[in-house]
Amino acid sequence: MLIYSLAIYLCIKGQIQYALPVILMIYLFLGLVSLGHILISFRLQDIGFLCINITIPYLLLSTERSYYLWLKATYYSSIKNDICKSIKYAEKVNPQDLITLNDKSIFYSYKSSLYSITNNGEIAIELIKKAIETPHKKILDDIYGQIYNEIQEKFKTN
């Protein structure tokens, strides 16, 4: 992003007094969501979720807010084992703000699993169908098919 380049440029030029407001703007509008996501991807969950937990969500841009909420939902489901709180955060995510169609598809699948865990089969099936219908990488086809079949079997629906 251009704003990162501006902050780096100002620091290199010794203009720290101008760089600090830019860095503050980056933090307020983008938070540490991307950094947290990267750290979690590299299996550094403790540090990654720390980045998420110290992010202030109120001023985040809509895309960053959706990823922030998704990561908070993941934090509560995987670290705290609090599915109800995880669903609370997942419900606040606006899938249209997620950057790629693949991300949207994966999010629907994730949310489907949360509802399956809470024995809400109707919503779980509806969400996995959305995941399947949303364009996604071919590698997910078999996984989604398996999830769909497992949910159908669990709740004995058509």
Secondary structure in CASP SS format (residue, H / E / C, confidence):
PFRMAT SS
TARGET T0000
AUTHOR 0000-0000-0000
METHOD secondary structure of the structure
MODEL  1
M C 1.00
L H 1.00
I H 1.00
Y H 1.00
S H 1.00
L H 1.00
A H 1.00
I H 1.00
Y H 1.00
L H 1.00
C H 1.00
I H 1.00
K C 1.00
G C 1.00
Q C 1.00
I H 1.00
Q H 1.00
Y H 1.00
A H 1.00
L H 1.00
P H 1.00
V H 1.00
I H 1.00
L H 1.00
M H 1.00
I H 1.00
Y H 1.00
L H 1.00
F H 1.00
L H 1.00
G C 1.00
L C 1.00
V H 1.00
S H 1.00
L H 1.00
G H 1.00
H H 1.00
I H 1.00
L H 1.00
I H 1.00
S H 1.00
F C 1.00
R C 1.00
L C 1.00
Q H 1.00
D H 1.00
I H 1.00
G H 1.00
F H 1.00
L H 1.00
C H 1.00
I H 1.00
N H 1.00
I C 1.00
T C 1.00
I C 1.00
P H 1.00
Y H 1.00
L H 1.00
L C 1.00
L C 1.00
S H 1.00
T H 1.00
E H 1.00
R H 1.00
S H 1.00
Y H 1.00
Y H 1.00
L H 1.00
W H 1.00
L H 1.00
K H 1.00
A H 1.00
T H 1.00
Y H 1.00
Y H 1.00
S H 1.00
S H 1.00
I C 1.00
K C 1.00
N C 1.00
D C 1.00
I H 1.00
C H 1.00
K H 1.00
S H 1.00
I H 1.00
K H 1.00
Y H 1.00
A H 1.00
E H 1.00
K H 1.00
V C 1.00
N C 1.00
P H 1.00
Q H 1.00
D H 1.00
L C 1.00
I C 1.00
T C 1.00
L H 1.00
N H 1.00
D H 1.00
K H 1.00
S H 1.00
I H 1.00
F H 1.00
Y H 1.00
S H 1.00
Y H 1.00
K H 1.00
S H 1.00
S H 1.00
L H 1.00
Y H 1.00
S H 1.00
I H 1.00
T C 1.00
N C 1.00
N C 1.00
G H 1.00
E H 1.00
I H 1.00
A H 1.00
I H 1.00
E H 1.00
L H 1.00
I H 1.00
K H 1.00
K H 1.00
A H 1.00
I H 1.00
E H 1.00
T C 1.00
P C 1.00
H C 1.00
K C 1.00
K C 1.00
I C 1.00
L H 1.00
D H 1.00
D H 1.00
I H 1.00
Y H 1.00
G H 1.00
Q H 1.00
I H 1.00
Y H 1.00
N H 1.00
E H 1.00
I H 1.00
Q H 1.00
E H 1.00
K H 1.00
F H 1.00
K C 1.00
T C 1.00
N C 1.00
END
